[in-house]
């Protein structure tokens, strides 16, 4: 038996993505309206498709947090399984979405990115060509963003810088690019420690290599991230 489609979840995801894309395009006010509609659909007890079947467009407009314009888009999706406005927005914003995601992996938010662009600290157009190349390689925005994530994780654990061009250059190696293992190791007064599974005890290794049984408290152990 085929699983019933969850239109509430599908539409909430679309509206959240729409809000992000509008924000990337510097559209004011509308992103908040789409996020509000997404939250309303996520919290809705009743299936939105059932509401439409029973009460039509008026039923959709009666949902708290969903206005007339968004109700019409819900109707389009329920009838045609797509929303033309959303599809056009995705296509128009594809390169900007890739560039924005690249900067997000460097902990630069959309707000910071726009501010830096206004101050000409970041020349946005400089990233358009490599983003287009990456999109052509990936075939979709989602796959391009996933590729950026892989390179970012690989580079960050090695203390390396990376650009969108790096992702394109590493394209054939993506399946082999693994983040460097990050482990926590125990130290006591700058001396490394080792755990003996056989004796269930910690030992402190002195500079001369001698092992000393650790008699302190667990709180005295310092854990350091070793890359």
N, C-alpha and C positions, 0 to 999 in steps of 0.2 A: 504494500500500500504506500503510495507516494506521500511524503511528508508535506503537511499543509504549509503554505508560504506564510511567513510572518511579515506582513506588510507594514505593521507598526515599526518593527526593527529596521526594515529596509528603508523606509521613508525617513526615519530618524537619522540614519547614517547618511543618506543623501543630503538632508537639510544641514547637518553639521558640516559636511564637506562643502556645501554651497556657501555657508557662512565663512569658512576659511578662505575660499576662493574670492569671495567678495572683499574680504579684508585685504588679501594680497593685492587686489585691484583698487584699493583705497576707497571703497564704497562705504559711506557712513550710514549708520542706523540700521540698514537692512540685515547685516550679520546678526545683530542682537535679535531681530524678529525671527530669523531662521533657527537660531539656537533655542529660542523660547518655544517654537513649534516642535522642535526635535525633542525637547524635554517633555512637552505635553504628550507626544505620541508614545514616548518611553513609559510614561506613567499611566497611560490609558489602559483601563481594565478590559474594554471591549475592542474587538477587532475592527480597525478602521474600515476595512472592506465591507464588513457587516453593517456598519453605520451608514455607509454610502448606499448599499443595496436597499436598506430600509428607508432612509430619509433623503437620499440624494445629496446635492451640493449644500442644501440648507442644513443637513445633518452634520456635514463637515465643518461648516461655519460656526456651528453651535459648540464645537469643541473649544474649551477654554485654552487660550494661547495660540489659536490658529485663526488667522484673519482670512479675508476673502481671497486675496491674491494667492496665498499658500494653499487654501482650500481648492482652488482651481488647478493648482499643480498636483495636488493629491489625486484629484479626479483624472487628470491626464495620465498619471502613473497607473492608476487602477484600470483605466481603459486601454492604454497603449503600451504599458510596461516601460515607459520612459517619459522623461520630462525634457522637451526640446530646449528650454532655457538653460537647464543644468548641463545638457550635452554640449551646447554652444559655449557655455562659460568654461567648461573643462578644456575644450579645444583652444579657446582664446588664451587661457591662462596657463597652459601646459608648461611652457618654458619658465615662466615666473615661479610656478609651483616647484619645479625642480631646483631652481636657484635658491628659493626660500628654504627648501628642505636642506639643501647643502649647508646653508648658514646656521640652520637650527642644530645640525650635528656639531657645529662649533660653538654652541650655546649662545647664538645671536638670535634674538627673537625678531618677529616681524616688525614690532615697534622700533627696536634698535636699528634694524636694517634700513627702515624708511628714514629714520633720523640721520643715520650715517650717509645715506644716499643724498639727502637734502644738503648735508654739509660737504658733500663731494668726497667724503672719506672712502666711500665705496662707489665706484662707477658701475652702475647696474648693467649697462650695455656690454661691458667687458665680458660678462658671464653668459651672454645670450648664445654666442656661437658654440662654446663647448657644451652648453646645455642641450642645444639642438643636436649636436653630434651624439651625445649620450642617449637622447630620446630615440634617434634613428637606430642606434645599436640595440637598445632595450626593447623598443617596439611599443612601450606604454609608459606612462608617468609612474605607475606603481612599481614596475620593474626597475625603472631608472632610480627611484628613491631607495629601493631595496639594495641596489648595487652600491649606492652612496653609503648606506648603512654598513655594508660589509667592509668597504674600504676604510670608513671612519673607525670602526671597531679594531680593525687590523693596525691602522696607523697610530691610534691613540695609545694602545698598549705598548707601543714601541717608542713613543715620544716623537713620532714623525709628523711633519706637516703634510697636508694633502689638499688638492684642488679638484675641481670637476674634471680637469684634464687627466688627473691621476686615475680617476675612475675609468675613463676611456682607455688609457694606456694599460691598465690592469685587467681589461675586460676578459681576456682569454684565461686569466689566472684566478678569477673570482671564486671558483669552487675550491681553490687551494689556499685562499687568503684566510687564515684563522687568527683570531686574537691571540696574542701571546698569553700564556697561562699566568694568571696572577694568583699568588699564594700568600697566606699569612704565616709568618714564622715567629716563634717565641724567642724572646731575649730577656736576660736578667742582668742589669747593670752593664749593658752593651755587650754582654757575652751571649752567644747563641745557646739555645737549649734544645734538648732532644727528649722525646717521650719513649720510654721503654714499655712496650706492650706486654712483655713477659712479666716484668716486675711491677707494672702499673705505677711507675714513678717518673718524675721529671729529673733530668740531669742537666747541669750547667757545664758547658765545654770551655775550659780555660784556654788562654792563648797558647799555652804549651801543649794543648791537646788532652790534658787530663780531664776526666769526667768526675764532677762532684755532684753528689746527690742533693737535689734541691729540697731545702727544709723550710722554705718561706711559704707565704700565702699565695693563693691564685691571683689575688689582686696586685701582687708585686710583679707579675709577669707582664712584659710589654710585647704587644703584638705589632709587627711591622709588615707592611705589604711589600713583597719582593716580586719584581717583574723579571 
